[in-house]
Amino acid sequence: PSMLYIDNQSALAVAKNPEHHGRMKHLDLRTDEMPADCMMKALAKGKVETMVGLLGLV
C-alpha cells in the first residue's frame, strides 16, 4: 500500500474502496497559462517571463 497525504474526504473514500474508481471523472485540463510551468518545464524565454510575471516573482 502507498501512503496518502491528503485531506479530501472523497479522495480518501475512493482510496479505501477501489470499486468507486470506475465512476470517477478525470479532467484533462490543457492551458497555456499555468504559472507554475516556468518552474517545472523547459520553456522559451518569453514564456518564462510571462509566467514569472503571473506568479509575481519579478
C-alpha positions in Angstrom: 0.0 0.0 0.0 1.0 3.6 -0.7 0.9 6.3 2.0 -1.6 9.1 1.0 -1.1 12.6 2.3 -4.5 14.2 1.6 -7.4 15.7 3.5 -10.0 15.4 0.8 -12.8 13.0 2.1 -13.8 12.0 -1.4 -10.3 11.0 -2.3 -9.9 9.0 0.9 -13.2 7.2 0.2 -12.0 6.2 -3.3 -8.6 5.1 -2.0 -10.3 2.9 0.6 -12.8 1.4 -1.9 -11.3 0.9 -5.4 -14.7 -0.1 -6.9 -15.6 3.7 -6.9 -12.6 4.4 -9.2 -14.6 3.4 -12.3 -17.2 6.1 -11.6 -14.6 8.9 -11.1 -14.4 11.7 -13.7 -10.8 12.6 -14.7 -10.4 16.1 -16.0 -7.7 16.7 -18.6 -7.2 20.5 -18.5 -4.9 21.9 -21.1 -4.0 25.6 -20.9 -1.1 27.8 -21.9 -1.3 29.9 -18.8 -0.3 27.6 -15.9 2.1 29.9 -14.0 3.9 27.0 -12.2 5.1 25.7 -15.6 8.1 28.1 -15.5 9.4 26.1 -12.6 8.8 22.7 -14.0 9.3 22.8 -17.7 11.8 24.0 -20.2 10.1 27.0 -21.8 11.1 29.7 -24.2 12.4 32.9 -22.7 9.2 34.9 -23.5 7.0 32.3 -22.0 9.1 32.1 -18.8 9.0 35.9 -18.4 5.2 35.8 -18.8 4.8 33.0 -16.2 7.2 34.7 -13.7 5.1 37.8 -14.1 1.9 35.9 -13.4 3.5 34.5 -10.2 4.6 37.9 -9.1 8.2 37.0 -8.9 9.5 40.0 -10.8 
